[in-house]
Amino acid sequence: MTDTTRWTPGPWHVNAIAKGRVIGDETAVGAEKLQINATNRTVATVYRPHDARLIATAPLLVEALERIAYEPIDLAEAPAVYVLQQCVMIARAALAAARGETP
């Protein structure tokens, strides 16, 4: 794992756009398009709220996978079942965010 990424750093958020103006987030009614934005940068433009939410949570999903894949695990200190439970909780929280749900 490296400290640099090849993508725009998160967090990302969704802006609903109508007539060239921001009117809210992906839940806004009347949006013509949805923009996924980072600080001072548009990452993507989509037209379906579920796509926008999934794309906007990409940095969170990557972070969750990095934690599962690269955090040091000392099985002498933590039983394998505990480690597996922690991995499942991390993955479920990231998936819930991508679905727009509360974990």
FENHU-V680306 format. One record per pair of residues at least 12 apart in sequence whose ideal C-beta (glycine too) atoms are under 6 Angstrom apart, sorted by the first residue. I is the first residue (numbers start at 1). J is the second residue. Records with the same first field share a line. If there is no record, write none. Layout:
# FENHU-V680306
I: J ; J
This chain:
# FENHU-V680306
1: 70
8: 38 ; 41 ; 43
10: 59
12: 36 ; 38 ; 43 ; 56 ; 59
13: 37
14: 26 ; 34 ; 36 ; 52 ; 56
15: 35 ; 37
16: 28 ; 31 ; 34
17: 32 ; 33 ; 35
18: 30 ; 31 ; 32
26: 49 ; 52 ; 53
33: 45 ; 47
34: 46 ; 52
36: 52 ; 55 ; 56
53: 100
54: 98
57: 97 ; 98
60: 94 ; 97
61: 94
64: 90 ; 94
67: 90
68: 87 ; 90
